[in-house]
Amino acid sequence: MFLKLVIMSLIKYIDRLQHMDSLISMMSTGTPEEFAEKLGVRRSTLFFSLQEMREMGVNIKYSCFRQSYYYTDNHRIKIKLENILPERVDIDEVS
């Protein structure tokens, strides 16, 4: 059960990062409040996630004029999911 919770939490985190990347790439995040709402998180969680991305080397800034976050260069976070469990193991069976 613990492994399932860890995997589900990791998948949720990855989904949020990918959603953030998509909105930032399109410069359609909106204000920080709107961005947090689009992600379904609190504003403080958004700022924490943005800081984590910056610590990974991604350059993100906010434009008051565009009211959106944007990338200042070509650095991105690429996440690749691979099957880490043997094919015969169902995640619901893992405890």
TIZAVEX-881475 format. One record per atom (N, C-alpha, C, O): residue in one letter; x, y, z. Coordinates in steps of 0.05 Angstrom, whole numbers. Example, Ala and Ser with C-alpha at 12.3 -4.5 7.8 and 13.67 -1.06 7.14 Angstrom:
BEGIN
 resn      u      v      w
    A    264   -114    156
    A    246    -90    156
    A    264    -66    156
    A    285    -66    169
    S    257    -45    142
    S    273    -21    143
    S    258      1    157
    S    268     23    161
***
This chain:
BEGIN
 resn      u      v      w
    M     16    -24      0
    M      0      0      0
    M     17     25      0
    M     11     45    -14
    F     39     25     16
    F     57     48     17
    F     69     55    -10
    F     70     78    -18
    L     78     34    -24
    L     90     38    -51
    L     70     50    -70
    L     77     68    -86
    K     46     41    -68
    K     25     52    -85
    K     20     82    -80
    K     17     97    -99
    L     20     90    -54
    L     17    118    -47
    L     40    135    -57
    L     36    157    -67
    V     64    124    -55
    V     88    139    -64
    V     86    142    -94
    V     92    164   -105
    I     79    121   -109
    I     77    123   -138
    I     56    142   -146
    I     60    158   -165
    M     33    141   -133
    M     11    160   -140
    M     19    189   -135
    M     12    206   -150
    S     33    193   -113
    S     42    220   -106
    S     62    230   -126
    S     61    253   -135
    L     80    213   -135
    L    100    220   -155
    L     86    227   -181
    L     94    246   -195
    I     67    211   -189
    I     53    216   -214
    I     38    242   -213
    I     38    257   -233
    K     26    248   -190
    K     11    274   -187
    K     31    297   -190
    K     25    318   -202
    Y     54    295   -177
    Y     75    315   -179
    Y     85    319   -207
    Y     88    342   -217
    I     90    298   -221
    I     99    299   -249
    I     77    312   -267
    I     83    328   -284
    D     52    304   -263
    D     30    316   -278
    D     29    346   -274
    D     25    361   -292
    R     33    355   -249
    R     33    384   -243
    R     56    398   -257
    R     52    419   -269
    L     80    387   -256
    L    102    399   -270
    L     97    400   -300
    L    104    420   -313
    Q     86    379   -312
    Q     80    379   -340
    Q     59    400   -348
    Q     61    413   -368
    H     39    403   -331
    H     18    423   -335
    H     30    451   -333
    H     23    469   -349
    M     47    455   -313
    M     60    481   -310
    M     77    487   -335
    M     76    509   -345
    D     92    467   -344
    D    109    471   -368
    D     92    479   -392
    D     99    497   -407
    S     70    466   -395
    S     52    472   -418
    S     42    501   -417
    S     43    515   -436
    L     32    509   -393
    L     21    536   -390
    L     43    557   -393
    L     38    578   -405
    I     66    552   -382
    I     88    571   -384
    I     97    573   -413
    I    102    595   -423
    S    100    550   -427
    S    108    550   -455
    S     89    567   -473
    S     98    580   -491
    M     63    565   -467
    M     43    580   -483
    M     40    609   -472
    M     24    624   -483
    M     54    616   -451
    M     51    642   -438
    M     22    647   -431
    M     11    669   -437
    S      9    627   -420
    S    -19    630   -413
    S    -24    622   -384
    S    -45    609   -377
    T     -5    629   -366
    T     -9    622   -338
    T    -28    640   -324
    T    -42    632   -306
    G    -30    665   -333
    G    -45    685   -319
    G    -29    695   -295
    G     -5    689   -293
    T    -42    709   -277
    T    -30    719   -253
    T    -22    695   -235
    T    -32    673   -240
    P     -6    699   -215
    P      0    677   -197
    P    -25    664   -185
    P    -26    640   -182
    E    -44    680   -178
    E    -69    669   -167
    E    -84    652   -187
    E    -94    630   -181
    E    -85    662   -212
    E    -98    647   -234
    E    -83    621   -240
    E    -95    600   -245
    F    -57    623   -241
    F    -40    600   -246
    F    -44    579   -225
    F    -47    555   -232
    A    -44    586   -200
    A    -49    567   -178
    A    -76    554   -181
    A    -79    530   -177
    E    -96    570   -188
    E   -123    559   -192
    E   -124    539   -215
    E   -137    519   -213
    K   -110    546   -237
    K   -110    527   -260
    K    -97    501   -253
    K   -104    480   -263
    L    -78    502   -234
    L    -64    477   -225
    L    -78    463   -203
    L    -72    440   -197
    G    -97    477   -190
    G   -112    465   -168
    G    -95    464   -143
    G    -98    446   -126
    V    -77    484   -139
    V    -60    485   -115
    V    -62    512   -103
    V    -73    531   -114
    R    -51    515    -79
    R    -50    541    -66
    R    -28    557    -78
    R     -9    546    -91
    R    -29    583    -74
    R     -9    601    -85
    R     19    595    -74
    R     38    596    -88
    S     20    588    -48
    S     45    581    -36
    S     57    556    -48
    S     82    554    -52
    T     40    537    -55
    T     50    512    -69
    T     60    519    -96
    T     80    507   -105
    L     47    537   -110
    L     56    546   -137
    L     84    558   -134
    L    102    551   -149
    F     88    576   -115
    F    114    589   -112
    F    136    569   -105
    F    158    571   -114
    F    129    549    -88
    F    148    528    -81
    F    155    512   -106
    F    179    506   -110
    S    136    505   -123
    S    141    490   -147
    S    158    506   -167
    S    176    495   -179
    L    152    532   -170
    L    168    549   -187
    L    197    550   -177
    L    216    550   -193
    Q    201    552   -151
    Q    228    553   -140
    Q    242    527   -145
    Q    266    527   -151
    E    228    505   -142
    E    241    479   -148
    E    250    477   -177
    E    272    468   -183
    M    233    487   -195
    M    241    487   -223
    M    266    505   -228
    M    284    497   -243
    R    266    528   -215
    R    290    545   -217
    R    315    532   -207
    R    336    535   -218
    E    312    518   -185
    E    335    503   -173
    E    345    481   -191
    E    368    473   -189
    M    328    471   -209
    M    335    451   -229
    M    348    463   -254
    M    355    449   -272
    G    350    490   -254
    G    363    503   -276
    G    345    516   -297
    G    354    524   -318
    V    319    516   -291
    V    299    527   -310
    V    296    557   -303
    V    290    564   -281
    N    300    574   -323
    N    297    603   -320
    N    269    612   -326
    N    260    612   -349
    I    255    620   -305
    I    227    628   -308
    I    224    656   -296
    I    235    661   -274
    K    210    673   -310
    K    204    700   -301
    K    175    705   -304
    K    160    691   -318
    Y    166    727   -291
    Y    138    735   -293
    Y    137    762   -308
    Y    152    780   -302
    S    119    765   -327
    S    115    790   -341
    S     89    803   -331
    S     67    791   -335
    C     91    826   -319
    C     67    841   -311
    C     51    849   -335
    C     26    850   -334
    F     65    856   -357
    F     51    865   -381
    F     34    843   -393
    F     11    847   -400
    R     46    819   -395
    R     32    796   -407
    R     14    781   -387
    R     -3    765   -394
    Q     19    787   -361
    Q      6    773   -339
    Q     10    743   -342
    Q     -9    727   -342
    S     35    735   -346
    S     41    707   -349
    S     71    702   -342
    S     88    719   -345
    Y     76    677   -332
    Y    103    668   -330
    Y    113    660   -357
    Y     97    653   -374
    Y    139    661   -361
    Y    151    653   -387
    Y    179    643   -383
    Y    192    649   -362
    Y    188    627   -402
    Y    216    617   -401
    Y    234    638   -414
    Y    227    650   -434
    T    257    643   -401
    T    275    663   -412
    T    296    651   -431
    T    311    666   -444
    D    297    625   -432
    D    316    611   -450
    D    304    584   -458
    D    280    579   -455
    N    320    566   -468
    N    310    540   -478
    N    313    518   -457
    N    308    494   -464
    H    319    524   -433
    H    321    503   -412
    H    293    494   -404
    H    276    510   -398
    R    289    468   -403
    R    263    456   -395
    R    269    432   -378
    R    291    421   -377
    I    249    423   -364
    I    250    397   -350
    I    236    376   -367
    I    213    379   -373
    K    251    355   -373
    K    239    333   -388
    K    236    310   -369
    K    255    302   -356
    I    212    299   -368
    I    207    276   -351
    I    198    253   -368
    I    179    255   -384
    K    211    231   -364
    K    205    207   -379
    K    197    185   -359
    K    212    178   -341
    L    172    175   -363
    L    163    154   -346
    L    167    127   -359
    L    160    123   -383
    E    179    109   -345
    E    183     82   -355
    E    171     63   -335
    E    168     69   -311
    N    163     40   -344
    N    152     20   -327
    N    174     10   -308
    N    193     -3   -316
    I    171     17   -282
    I    192      9   -263
    I    185    -17   -248
    I    202    -28   -234
    L    161    -26   -252
    L    153    -51   -240
    L    152    -73   -261
    L    147    -67   -285
    P    158    -98   -253
    P    155   -120   -273
    P    127   -120   -284
    P    107   -114   -270
    E    124   -127   -310
    E     98   -125   -323
    E     77   -142   -310
    E     54   -136   -311
    R     85   -164   -297
    R     66   -182   -285
    R     54   -171   -258
    R     35   -183   -248
    V     66   -150   -248
    V     57   -139   -222
    V     37   -116   -227
    V     43    -97   -242
    D     13   -119   -216
    D     -7    -98   -217
    D     -3    -79   -194
    D      1    -88   -171
    I     -4    -53   -199
    I      1    -34   -177
    I    -18    -37   -154
    I    -11    -31   -132
    D    -43    -47   -160
    D    -62    -50   -138
    D    -55    -74   -120
    D    -64    -76    -98
    E    -37    -92   -131
    E    -29   -115   -115
    E     -5   -108    -98
    E      2   -123    -79
    V      9    -86   -103
    V     33    -79    -88
    V     25    -67    -61
    V      8    -50    -60
    S     36    -77    -40
    S     29    -67    -14
    S     54    -58      2
    S     51    -48     24
***
